[in-house]
Amino acid sequence: MTLLRDPVFRRGLRLGVPFGLVSGALSLSFGVVAVQAGFTPLQAIVTSMLVFAGSAQFAALSILAGGGSFVAALTAASLMHSRFLAMGIALAPSLKGGPARRALEGQAVVDSSWALANRGDGTFDRALMFGTTVPQYVMWTVGTVVGALVGDLLGNPDRFGLDALFPTFFVGILLAELRDSRGRVAAVAGGAIALALVPFTPAGVPVLVAASAALVGLAIPGGRRPDGPGAAGGARAADGEEAA
């Protein structure tokens, strides 16, 4: 079965649309602010197409706009997304092929697709993940194009409340993980760790250290219910079907 005909992939496309709309609004804001900070429209668009990472892009942009060095901007962006190291390690066994192919497929990972593809048993539905990421990537690119090219007509994007979309986006992902005791304990512990570290550590470090709370969650009985977002993918995998 080809990926495009895979019903789980197509289900992922549908699940990814709401997240894609949020991504488009956020990237529109990035396109506007990037051009205002001195990027050319082409530089802003290419950055979004290659990086495809909201918090990292905004972190790097704020440093560059404030006169910081490229090294400082790159370091901050890397720390902001250092969580993907742990996410990639967890995902790797569910991907296909050798290291090169797995690395390529891993480029499709974003927070929402990773969470939705999680079957709750340590495995991930790669077809669902790919499908969920597609509309987000398309809208992230389209939003940046619009923001970079017609940003002067929009003015300050914050007046539309776009700055509230990012935290709302992550709260939506978090809510899906709070259906069992392990998720709730890990969320509370991770939040406490991050809040404790924010006042005196560089950007990104609190999130990275807070990820250790997941180890606490593993020690608590009670897994995710089988009717989660990846349940259909789990049933299909049990039948021995292949996504591609």
C-alpha positions as CSV (number, residue, x, y, z in Angstrom):
1,M,0.0,0.0,0.0
2,T,1.5,3.4,-1.0
3,L,1.6,6.1,1.6
4,L,-0.8,8.4,-0.2
5,R,-3.5,5.6,-0.3
6,D,-2.9,4.6,3.3
7,P,-6.1,5.4,5.3
8,V,-4.0,6.1,8.4
9,F,-1.9,8.6,6.5
10,R,-5.1,10.3,5.2
11,R,-6.5,10.3,8.8
12,G,-3.2,12.0,9.8
13,L,-3.8,14.7,7.2
14,R,-7.2,15.4,8.7
15,L,-5.9,15.5,12.2
16,G,-3.1,17.9,11.1
17,V,-5.4,20.5,9.6
18,P,-6.2,22.3,12.8
19,F,-2.6,22.4,13.8
20,G,-1.7,23.6,10.3
21,L,-4.0,26.6,10.7
22,V,-2.3,27.5,14.0
23,S,1.1,27.0,12.3
24,G,0.1,29.3,9.4
25,A,-0.9,32.1,11.8
26,L,2.4,31.7,13.8
27,S,4.6,31.6,10.7
28,L,2.7,34.7,9.3
29,S,3.9,36.5,12.5
30,F,7.4,35.2,11.9
31,G,7.5,36.4,8.4
32,V,6.4,39.9,9.4
33,V,8.8,40.2,12.3
34,A,11.7,38.7,10.4
35,V,11.5,41.2,7.6
36,Q,11.1,44.0,10.2
37,A,14.3,42.7,11.8
38,G,16.3,43.0,8.6
39,F,15.7,39.7,6.8
40,T,14.9,39.8,3.1
41,P,11.6,38.1,2.3
42,L,13.5,35.3,0.6
43,Q,15.7,34.7,3.7
44,A,12.6,34.6,5.9
45,I,10.9,32.1,3.6
46,V,13.9,29.8,3.2
47,T,14.5,29.9,7.0
48,S,11.0,28.6,7.6
49,M,11.2,25.9,4.8
50,L,14.6,24.6,6.1
51,V,14.2,25.0,9.9
52,F,10.4,24.4,10.3
53,A,10.6,25.1,14.1
54,G,8.6,27.9,15.6
55,S,10.2,28.4,19.0
56,A,13.8,28.0,17.5
57,Q,13.1,30.4,14.8
58,F,11.7,33.1,17.1
59,A,14.5,32.6,19.6
60,A,17.1,33.0,17.0
61,L,15.3,36.0,15.5
62,S,15.0,37.8,18.8
63,I,18.8,37.4,19.4
64,L,19.8,38.6,15.9
65,A,17.3,41.5,16.0
66,G,18.9,42.5,19.3
67,G,22.4,42.6,17.8
68,G,23.5,39.2,19.0
69,S,25.9,37.0,17.1
70,F,24.9,34.2,14.8
71,V,26.6,31.7,17.2
72,A,24.5,32.9,20.1
73,A,21.3,32.7,17.9
74,L,22.2,29.2,16.8
75,T,23.0,28.0,20.3
76,A,19.7,29.4,21.6
77,A,17.7,27.8,18.8
78,S,19.5,24.4,19.4
79,L,18.7,24.5,23.1
80,M,15.1,25.4,22.4
81,H,14.7,22.2,20.3
82,S,17.1,19.9,22.2
83,R,14.0,18.0,23.3
84,F,13.9,16.5,19.8
85,L,17.0,14.5,20.7
86,A,15.0,12.4,23.2
87,M,12.0,12.4,20.9
88,G,14.1,11.1,18.0
89,I,15.6,8.3,20.1
90,A,12.1,7.2,21.1
91,L,10.8,7.3,17.6
92,A,13.8,5.7,15.8
93,P,12.7,2.0,16.2
94,S,9.3,2.8,14.6
95,L,10.9,4.2,11.4
96,K,12.1,2.2,8.4
97,G,15.4,1.5,6.8
98,G,19.0,2.3,7.9
99,P,20.3,5.3,9.7
100,A,20.2,7.6,6.6
101,R,16.5,6.8,5.8
102,R,15.5,7.1,9.5
103,A,17.3,10.4,9.7
104,L,15.4,11.6,6.7
105,E,12.0,10.4,7.9
106,G,12.8,12.0,11.3
107,Q,12.6,15.4,9.7
108,A,8.8,15.0,9.7
109,V,8.7,15.1,13.5
110,V,7.0,18.1,15.1
111,D,5.5,18.2,18.6
112,S,1.9,17.6,17.6
113,S,2.7,14.8,15.1
114,W,4.9,13.0,17.6
115,A,2.2,13.2,20.2
116,L,-0.6,12.1,17.9
117,A,1.5,9.2,16.4
118,N,2.4,7.9,19.9
119,R,0.6,4.5,20.4
120,G,1.2,4.6,24.1
121,D,3.2,1.4,24.2
122,G,6.6,2.8,23.2
123,T,5.9,2.7,19.4
124,F,4.8,5.3,16.9
125,D,2.6,5.1,13.8
126,R,4.9,6.6,11.1
127,A,2.1,7.0,8.6
128,L,0.0,8.9,11.0
129,M,3.0,11.1,11.9
130,F,3.7,11.9,8.2
131,G,0.1,12.7,7.5
132,T,-0.2,15.0,10.5
133,T,3.0,16.9,9.6
134,V,2.1,17.6,5.9
135,P,-0.5,20.3,6.5
136,Q,1.6,21.9,9.2
137,Y,4.6,22.2,6.9
138,V,2.6,23.5,4.0
139,M,0.8,26.1,6.2
140,W,4.0,27.1,8.0
141,T,5.6,27.9,4.6
142,V,2.5,29.6,3.2
143,G,2.2,31.7,6.4
144,T,5.8,32.9,6.2
145,V,5.4,33.8,2.5
146,V,2.3,35.9,3.2
147,G,3.9,37.5,6.3
148,A,7.2,38.3,4.5
149,L,5.7,39.7,1.3
150,V,2.7,41.7,2.6
151,G,3.7,42.2,6.2
152,D,3.8,46.0,5.8
153,L,0.0,45.9,5.3
154,L,-0.5,43.9,8.5
155,G,1.5,46.0,10.8
156,N,2.3,44.6,14.3
157,P,1.1,41.0,14.3
158,D,0.7,41.0,18.1
159,R,-2.3,43.3,17.9
160,F,-4.2,40.3,16.4
161,G,-3.4,38.2,19.5
162,L,-1.0,35.8,17.5
163,D,1.4,35.8,20.4
164,A,-1.1,33.7,22.4
165,L,-1.3,31.0,19.8
166,F,2.1,29.4,20.6
167,P,1.3,28.6,24.3
168,T,-2.3,27.6,23.4
169,F,-0.8,25.2,20.8
170,F,1.3,23.4,23.4
171,V,-1.5,23.3,25.9
172,G,-3.6,21.5,23.4
173,I,-0.9,18.9,23.0
174,L,-0.5,18.5,26.7
175,L,-4.2,17.9,27.3
176,A,-4.1,14.9,25.1
177,E,-1.4,13.4,27.3
178,L,-3.3,13.9,30.6
179,R,-5.6,10.9,30.3
180,D,-3.7,8.6,32.6
181,S,-1.9,9.0,35.9
182,R,1.6,8.7,34.4
183,G,1.0,11.5,32.1
184,R,-0.4,13.8,34.8
185,V,2.5,13.1,37.2
186,A,5.0,13.7,34.5
187,A,3.3,16.9,33.4
188,V,3.2,18.3,37.0
189,A,6.8,17.3,37.7
190,G,8.1,18.7,34.4
191,G,6.3,21.9,34.9
192,A,7.7,22.3,38.4
193,I,11.3,21.6,37.1
194,A,10.9,24.1,34.3
195,L,9.5,26.9,36.5
196,A,12.3,26.4,39.0
197,L,15.0,26.7,36.3
198,V,13.6,29.5,34.2
199,P,14.9,32.4,36.4
200,F,18.6,31.4,36.1
201,T,19.3,29.2,33.2
202,P,19.6,29.9,29.4
203,A,16.6,29.5,27.1
204,G,15.9,25.9,26.3
205,V,17.7,24.4,29.3
206,P,14.5,24.3,31.5
207,V,12.6,22.4,28.8
208,L,15.5,19.9,28.3
209,V,15.9,19.2,32.0
210,A,12.1,19.0,32.5
211,A,12.0,16.2,30.1
212,S,13.6,14.0,32.8
213,A,10.2,14.0,34.5
214,A,9.2,11.4,31.9
215,L,11.4,8.9,33.7
216,V,9.2,9.5,36.8
217,G,6.1,8.8,34.8
218,L,7.6,5.4,33.7
219,A,7.8,4.3,37.3
220,I,4.1,4.7,37.8
221,P,1.5,2.1,36.8
222,G,-1.2,3.0,34.4
223,G,-0.7,3.3,30.7
224,R,-2.5,5.2,27.9
225,R,-5.9,3.9,27.0
226,P,-6.0,2.0,23.6
227,D,-8.4,4.5,22.1
228,G,-5.8,7.3,21.7
229,P,-5.0,9.1,18.4
230,G,-2.6,6.3,17.3
231,A,-5.0,3.4,18.1
232,A,-6.0,2.9,14.5
233,G,-2.4,2.8,13.5
234,G,-1.8,0.2,16.3
235,A,-4.5,-2.0,15.0
236,R,-3.3,-1.8,11.5
237,A,0.3,-2.6,12.6
238,A,-1.0,-5.6,14.4
239,D,-2.5,-6.9,11.2
240,G,0.9,-6.7,9.6
241,E,0.1,-4.0,7.1
242,E,2.7,-1.7,5.8
243,A,2.5,2.1,5.2
244,A,4.7,2.2,2.3
